[in-house]
Amino acid sequence: MRLRKRLFQRLMVWSKMLAPQNRLGDRYVAWIDFRLHQRRWPSKNKMLFNDVLYRLKTSDEICDPLRVFVTDKEFGKLYIKAILGDAYNVPTLAVLRSKQEVASYTFPDVCCIKATHGCGQVIMRLTGEDIDVEEIKSWFDLNYYRNGREANYRDLTPKVIVEPLIFGTPNPLQYKFLCWKGRPKIVRAYHGTPGDRQRALFDMNWSDLDYGLKYPKAKTLPPRPDTFEEMKDVAAKLAADFPGIMRVDLYSDGQKVYAGELTNINSNVTSRFTPPDAEADASALLFSDDDP
């Protein structure tokens, strides 16, 4: 039975590689990925967190021009500026639009370097140490859409954006708000060190939710930030133009709030709740029409 399961999973992975790079192929890959990561098949109508994300990913809504626009990290800042003003944006030191510009640019001794058209392509420069310029140039060859078939990434123009470190640290406190119909319902707070990253889920009263998402529940819980009410307001305003689900990522040091990114598809529908049956509880809270 175990061998049969492994062969079935391998067959599904192989079949993904043959799927055409069009919306039909995207939907097939999403269907297979859901089965591999969620260990069940997606539902057409269940209001469960990952099923709702799956339906967004496989629908035409993910190709909506506004969702595509905010996916680009440079353009996302234009959206934030239009909604809230530029004070909530992390400052931009440079936007590099070619490999040649990367080669000729003098990177600040302390900065954050990332691709505007992908996810996870980040280099933190802390003390003027050597950086891999060839790696940064290689980002221009990346089409992140091909990795996980998130169609909102498909036609983004490759660029590199350079920013100062938020609050002068490579590890700022981060708060990811899950919003439904423009209303924040659940926030995932990140704290701790990179080697001991802690993640905890809270409702909009900062009441601890007794489960985790992708990772186990944090061993220690962070205190409610002094800027929590402001962050809820910021998340609501940034999510207001999106009729369904949207994740709004914010940073705060307890005094100042910065908007990070707007994320259409949380973890590309790969995250599971711990324990798994907590997905029903989280979904009931997230998709409730009641005010938080």
C-alpha positions, 0 to 999 in steps of 0.5 A: 500500500505504501509503495502504491501511494508513493508511485501514485504521488510520483505519477502526479508530479510527473504529470504536472511537468507535462501540463501546458502553460495555459489556464487549463494546465494551470487548473490541472496543476493546482488540482494535483498540488492540492491533493499532494499538499492538503492530502484530500481533493478540493471542494467546489463549494466548501468554505474551508480556507484552502478550498477558497484559496484554490477556487481563487487560484483556478478562477479568472479573478486571479487574473484581475488587473488589480490583483496582478498589479499589486503582485508586482512589489514595485507597483504594490507600493503605488497602490499603497500610496494611493490608498494610504499615502506614501508614509506607509511604504518602505522607502525605495532606494533603487529599482533595477530594470536589467542585468546591466543596471545590477552590474553597475549599481553600487549596493548600500552597505546595509540594505534589502535586495529582492525581486519584484516579480517573485517570492523568496528571492531576498538578500539581506546585506547587513555590514557591507559584506560581499553579495552575489551579484550573479545570483541577483542577475539570475533573477531576471531569468525567473518566471515565478509563475512556472514554479507554482502556476499562480497566474497573477505572476505570469506576465510580470516584468523582471526587476530588482528593488533595493530597500533599507532594512525595516527598522534597521533590522533583518528580522522586524516584527511582522503581522500577516492579516487574513482578510475576507471581503475587505475585513481583517479576521485573523492575524499571524504574528511573527517573532523570535530569531531566524533560527527560532522563528515563532508564529502565532495566530490571533483574532481581531481582539488579540485572542490567541487561536489555539492552532497553527498554520503550516508550522506548530503554534508558537511556544511563546506568544508575542504581546499585543502591539501598541499599533494593533488598532492602526494595523487593523485599519490599514489592513482593512483599507488595503483589502477593501478593493478585493471582493474575496480573500486577501492577505495584507502583510504589515510590519511594526515596531510598536510605534510605526507601521509599514505595509509590506506586500499584498498576497493573493494566494497564501503559500500557494495553497500548500499550508495546512493547519496544525492540527489539520481539523483546526481548518474548520474553526479558522474558516468559520472565523475567517469567512463569517459575515459578522464584524470581527 
